[in-house]
């Protein structure tokens, strides 16, 4: 497995607005929530910076609602770079054509060469000086719809399985864009994909 850290992203708490792109609905500019889901890359392959990671996450990253992102078991959120092409396509179908920059999914770590289907709960992930543990798939909410710009985005994340990965921090340290990513298997009782399926067992109308 040849995996790499492409970018490190952080975000600050801000009011989140929903502006619907659909022609048959009225844009809603009412603040929906305070969130730090809008993240920006602070270390990339073009501009690598060494960034500290502690037990509760990346230095400089806000975590507003720690029931969904934050705390010791969801300190970091990682997302595979390979899924960005999918979101670019479906957003274009929803008349959203702005390019997606790293951090657009609300992730802290952009990974290349490591997908959800390759991981199991309890696997250890090594990046730079940092040791992480695979904890859970993401369960998206309305905030993801907001940043993607269309109301079915969270359902599409669930149905595609392109959820990204929540990680805990077992060993704090420093990471830099360009660091290799190494996985050491845990007990491998339940895969990340199986956990995603169990969390979303209720029937859902197909969006495809």
ZAGUMI-93509 format. One record per residue (C-alpha): chain; residue in three letters; x, z, y; residue number from 1. Coordinates in steps of 0.25 Angstrom, whole numbers. Each point is the difference from the previous one (the first is absolute). Layout:
BEGIN
+-----+------+-------+-------+-------+-----+
! mol ! type !    c1 !    c3 !    c2 ! seq !
+-----+------+-------+-------+-------+-----+
!   A !  ALA !     X !     Z !     Y ! NUM !
...
+-----+------+-------+-------+-------+-----+
REM end
This chain:
BEGIN
+-----+------+-------+-------+-------+-----+
! mol ! type !    c1 !    c3 !    c2 ! seq !
+-----+------+-------+-------+-------+-----+
!   A !  UNK !     0 !     0 !     0 !   1 !
!   A !  UNK !     6 !    -5 !    13 !   2 !
!   A !  UNK !    -7 !     7 !    11 !   3 !
!   A !  UNK !     3 !     2 !    15 !   4 !
!   A !  UNK !    -5 !     8 !    12 !   5 !
!   A !  UNK !    -3 !   -11 !    11 !   6 !
!   A !  UNK !    -5 !     9 !    11 !   7 !
!   A !  UNK !    -3 !    15 !     4 !   8 !
!   A !  UNK !   -13 !     2 !     9 !   9 !
!   A !  UNK !    -6 !    11 !     8 !  10 !
!   A !  UNK !   -12 !     2 !     8 !  11 !
!   A !  UNK !    -5 !     9 !    11 !  12 !
!   A !  UNK !   -14 !     6 !     1 !  13 !
!   A !  UNK !   -10 !    -9 !     8 !  14 !
!   A !  UNK !   -14 !    -3 !     2 !  15 !
!   A !  UNK !    -5 !   -10 !   -10 !  16 !
!   A !  UNK !   -10 !   -11 !     4 !  17 !
!   A !  UNK !    -7 !   -10 !    -8 !  18 !
!   A !  UNK !    -3 !   -14 !     5 !  19 !
!   A !  UNK !    -8 !    -8 !    -9 !  20 !
!   A !  UNK !     5 !   -15 !    -1 !  21 !
!   A !  UNK !   -13 !    -5 !    -7 !  22 !
!   A !  UNK !    -8 !    -9 !    10 !  23 !
!   A !  UNK !   -14 !     7 !    -4 !  24 !
!   A !  UNK !     4 !    14 !     4 !  25 !
!   A !  UNK !     3 !     7 !    13 !  26 !
!   A !  UNK !    14 !     5 !     2 !  27 !
!   A !  UNK !     1 !    15 !     0 !  28 !
!   A !  UNK !    10 !     6 !     9 !  29 !
!   A !  UNK !    -4 !    15 !    -3 !  30 !
!   A !  UNK !    12 !     8 !    -4 !  31 !
!   A !  UNK !    -2 !     2 !   -15 !  32 !
!   A !  UNK !    10 !    10 !    -3 !  33 !
!   A !  UNK !    14 !     5 !     3 !  34 !
!   A !  UNK !    10 !    -6 !    -9 !  35 !
!   A !  UNK !    15 !    -3 !    -2 !  36 !
!   A !  UNK !    -3 !   -12 !    -9 !  37 !
!   A !  UNK !     6 !   -10 !    10 !  38 !
!   A !  UNK !    14 !     1 !    -4 !  39 !
!   A !  UNK !    12 !    -8 !     6 !  40 !
!   A !  UNK !    14 !    -3 !    -7 !  41 !
!   A !  UNK !    11 !     9 !     5 !  42 !
!   A !  UNK !    10 !    -5 !   -10 !  43 !
!   A !  UNK !     1 !   -15 !    -6 !  44 !
!   A !  UNK !    10 !    -9 !    -7 !  45 !
!   A !  UNK !     3 !    -6 !    14 !  46 !
!   A !  UNK !     1 !    13 !     7 !  47 !
!   A !  UNK !     3 !    11 !   -11 !  48 !
!   A !  UNK !     0 !    14 !     5 !  49 !
!   A !  UNK !     2 !    13 !    -8 !  50 !
!   A !  UNK !   -13 !     8 !     0 !  51 !
!   A !  UNK !    -2 !    14 !    -5 !  52 !
!   A !  UNK !   -10 !     3 !   -10 !  53 !
!   A !  UNK !    -5 !    15 !    -2 !  54 !
!   A !  UNK !    -9 !     6 !   -10 !  55 !
!   A !  UNK !   -12 !    -3 !     8 !  56 !
!   A !  UNK !     4 !   -15 !     4 !  57 !
!   A !  UNK !     8 !    -9 !     9 !  58 !
!   A !  UNK !     5 !     6 !    13 !  59 !
!   A !  UNK !    -8 !    -4 !    12 !  60 !
!   A !  UNK !   -13 !    -4 !    -9 !  61 !
!   A !  UNK !   -13 !     7 !     4 !  62 !
!   A !  UNK !   -10 !     3 !   -11 !  63 !
!   A !  UNK !   -13 !     3 !     6 !  64 !
!   A !  UNK !   -10 !     2 !   -12 !  65 !
!   A !  UNK !     9 !     6 !   -11 !  66 !
!   A !  UNK !   -12 !     0 !   -10 !  67 !
!   A !  UNK !     4 !   -15 !    -2 !  68 !
!   A !  UNK !    14 !    -2 !     5 !  69 !
!   A !  UNK !     9 !    12 !     2 !  70 !
!   A !  UNK !     4 !    13 !    -6 !  71 !
!   A !  UNK !    10 !     2 !   -12 !  72 !
!   A !  UNK !    -7 !   -10 !    -9 !  73 !
!   A !  UNK !    -3 !   -11 !     9 !  74 !
!   A !  UNK !    13 !     1 !     9 !  75 !
!   A !  UNK !     3 !   -15 !     0 !  76 !
!   A !  UNK !    -8 !   -12 !    -2 !  77 !
!   A !  UNK !     7 !   -12 !    -6 !  78 !
!   A !  UNK !    -5 !   -15 !     0 !  79 !
!   A !  UNK !     5 !   -12 !    -7 !  80 !
!   A !  UNK !     4 !   -11 !     9 !  81 !
!   A !  UNK !    -5 !   -10 !   -10 !  82 !
!   A !  UNK !   -15 !     3 !     3 !  83 !
!   A !  UNK !     2 !    -4 !    15 !  84 !
!   A !  UNK !    -3 !   -14 !    -4 !  85 !
!   A !  UNK !   -13 !     4 !    -6 !  86 !
!   A !  UNK !    -5 !     7 !    13 !  87 !
!   A !  UNK !     5 !   -11 !     9 !  88 !
!   A !  UNK !    -9 !    -9 !    -8 !  89 !
!   A !  UNK !   -13 !     8 !     0 !  90 !
!   A !  UNK !     2 !     4 !    14 !  91 !
!   A !  UNK !     0 !   -15 !     4 !  92 !
!   A !  UNK !   -13 !    -1 !    -7 !  93 !
!   A !  UNK !    -5 !    11 !     8 !  94 !
!   A !  UNK !     5 !    -8 !    13 !  95 !
!   A !  UNK !    11 !    10 !     2 !  96 !
!   A !  UNK !    13 !    -8 !     2 !  97 !
!   A !  UNK !     9 !     9 !     6 !  98 !
!   A !  UNK !    13 !     2 !    -8 !  99 !
!   A !  UNK !     2 !    13 !    -8 ! 100 !
!   A !  UNK !    12 !     7 !     3 ! 101 !
!   A !  UNK !     6 !    11 !    -9 ! 102 !
!   A !  UNK !    -8 !    12 !     1 ! 103 !
!   A !  UNK !   -13 !    -7 !     1 ! 104 !
!   A !  UNK !    -5 !     7 !   -12 ! 105 !
!   A !  UNK !     3 !    13 !     5 ! 106 !
!   A !  UNK !    12 !     2 !    -9 ! 107 !
!   A !  UNK !    13 !     7 !     2 ! 108 !
!   A !  UNK !     8 !    -8 !    -9 ! 109 !
!   A !  UNK !    -1 !   -15 !    -3 ! 110 !
!   A !  UNK !     6 !    -3 !   -14 ! 111 !
!   A !  UNK !     4 !   -13 !    -6 ! 112 !
!   A !  UNK !     0 !    -2 !   -15 ! 113 !
!   A !  UNK !    -8 !    12 !    -4 ! 114 !
!   A !  UNK !   -15 !    -1 !    -2 ! 115 !
!   A !  UNK !   -11 !    10 !    -3 ! 116 !
!   A !  UNK !    -1 !    -6 !   -14 ! 117 !
!   A !  UNK !    14 !     4 !    -3 ! 118 !
!   A !  UNK !    -2 !    15 !     3 ! 119 !
!   A !  UNK !    -5 !    12 !    -7 ! 120 !
!   A !  UNK !    -4 !    14 !     6 ! 121 !
!   A !  UNK !    12 !     9 !    -1 ! 122 !
!   A !  UNK !    10 !   -11 !     1 ! 123 !
!   A !  UNK !    12 !     3 !     9 ! 124 !
!   A !  UNK !     4 !   -10 !    10 ! 125 !
!   A !  UNK !    14 !     1 !     7 ! 126 !
!   A !  UNK !     2 !    -6 !    13 ! 127 !
!   A !  UNK !    13 !     3 !     8 ! 128 !
!   A !  UNK !     2 !    15 !    -1 ! 129 !
!   A !  UNK !   -14 !     3 !    -2 ! 130 !
!   A !  UNK !    -7 !     3 !   -14 ! 131 !
!   A !  UNK !   -15 !    -3 !     0 ! 132 !
!   A !  UNK !   -11 !     2 !   -10 ! 133 !
!   A !  UNK !   -12 !   -10 !    -3 ! 134 !
!   A !  UNK !   -13 !     8 !     3 ! 135 !
!   A !  UNK !   -12 !    -9 !     2 ! 136 !
!   A !  UNK !    -5 !   -13 !     4 ! 137 !
!   A !  UNK !    -7 !    -1 !    14 ! 138 !
!   A !  UNK !   -15 !     1 !     2 ! 139 !
!   A !  UNK !    -3 !    -8 !    13 ! 140 !
!   A !  UNK !   -10 !     4 !    10 ! 141 !
!   A !  UNK !    -6 !    -6 !    12 ! 142 !
!   A !  UNK !    13 !     2 !     8 ! 143 !
!   A !  UNK !     6 !   -11 !    -9 ! 144 !
!   A !  UNK !   -12 !   -10 !     4 ! 145 !
!   A !  UNK !     3 !     3 !    15 ! 146 !
!   A !  UNK !    15 !    -4 !    -1 ! 147 !
!   A !  UNK !    -3 !   -12 !    -8 ! 148 !
!   A !  UNK !   -11 !    -4 !     9 ! 149 !
!   A !  UNK !   -11 !    -2 !   -10 ! 150 !
!   A !  UNK !   -10 !     9 !    -7 ! 151 !
!   A !  UNK !     3 !    -4 !   -14 ! 152 !
!   A !  UNK !    15 !     3 !     0 ! 153 !
!   A !  UNK !    -1 !    13 !    -7 ! 154 !
!   A !  UNK !    -9 !    -5 !   -11 ! 155 !
!   A !  UNK !    10 !   -12 !    -2 ! 156 !
!   A !  UNK !    12 !    10 !    -1 ! 157 !
!   A !  UNK !    -8 !     7 !   -11 ! 158 !
!   A !  UNK !    -4 !   -13 !    -8 ! 159 !
!   A !  UNK !    14 !    -6 !     1 ! 160 !
!   A !  UNK !     7 !    12 !    -4 ! 161 !
!   A !  UNK !    10 !    -2 !    11 ! 162 !
!   A !  UNK !    -1 !    15 !     4 ! 163 !
!   A !  UNK !    14 !     4 !     3 ! 164 !
!   A !  UNK !     6 !    13 !    -5 ! 165 !
!   A !  UNK !     0 !    14 !     5 ! 166 !
!   A !  UNK !    13 !     8 !    -3 ! 167 !
!   A !  UNK !     5 !    14 !     1 ! 168 !
!   A !  UNK !    14 !     4 !     5 ! 169 !
!   A !  UNK !     8 !     7 !   -11 ! 170 !
!   A !  UNK !    13 !    -1 !     7 ! 171 !
!   A !  UNK !     1 !    -2 !    15 ! 172 !
!   A !  UNK !    11 !    -9 !     7 ! 173 !
!   A !  UNK !     2 !   -12 !     8 ! 174 !
!   A !  UNK !    -4 !   -14 !    -4 ! 175 !
!   A !  UNK !     3 !   -14 !     7 ! 176 !
!   A !  UNK !    -7 !   -13 !    -1 ! 177 !
!   A !  UNK !     8 !    -8 !   -10 ! 178 !
!   A !  UNK !     2 !    11 !   -10 ! 179 !
!   A !  UNK !    -3 !    -3 !   -14 ! 180 !
!   A !  UNK !   -11 !     6 !    -7 ! 181 !
!   A !  UNK !     1 !     6 !   -14 ! 182 !
!   A !  UNK !   -11 !     5 !    -9 ! 183 !
!   A !  UNK !     2 !    11 !   -11 ! 184 !
!   A !  UNK !   -11 !     1 !   -10 ! 185 !
!   A !  UNK !    -8 !    13 !    -1 ! 186 !
!   A !  UNK !    -9 !     4 !   -12 ! 187 !
!   A !  UNK !    -8 !   -13 !     2 ! 188 !
!   A !  UNK !   -13 !     6 !    -5 ! 189 !
!   A !  UNK !    -9 !    -7 !    11 ! 190 !
!   A !  UNK !     4 !   -13 !     8 ! 191 !
!   A !  UNK !    -3 !    -2 !    15 ! 192 !
!   A !  UNK !    -9 !   -11 !    -4 ! 193 !
!   A !  UNK !    -8 !     9 !   -10 ! 194 !
!   A !  UNK !    -1 !    11 !    10 ! 195 !
!   A !  UNK !    -5 !   -11 !    10 ! 196 !
!   A !  UNK !   -11 !    -4 !   -10 ! 197 !
!   A !  UNK !    -4 !    14 !    -3 ! 198 !
!   A !  UNK !    -2 !     3 !    15 ! 199 !
!   A !  UNK !    -9 !   -12 !     2 ! 200 !
!   A !  UNK !    -8 !    -1 !   -12 ! 201 !
!   A !  UNK !   -14 !    -1 !     7 ! 202 !
!   A !  UNK !    -5 !   -15 !     0 ! 203 !
!   A !  UNK !     3 !    -8 !    12 ! 204 !
!   A !  UNK !    -5 !   -13 !     5 ! 205 !
!   A !  UNK !    10 !   -11 !    -2 ! 206 !
!   A !  UNK !     6 !    -5 !    13 ! 207 !
!   A !  UNK !     6 !   -13 !    -6 ! 208 !
+-----+------+-------+-------+-------+-----+
REM end
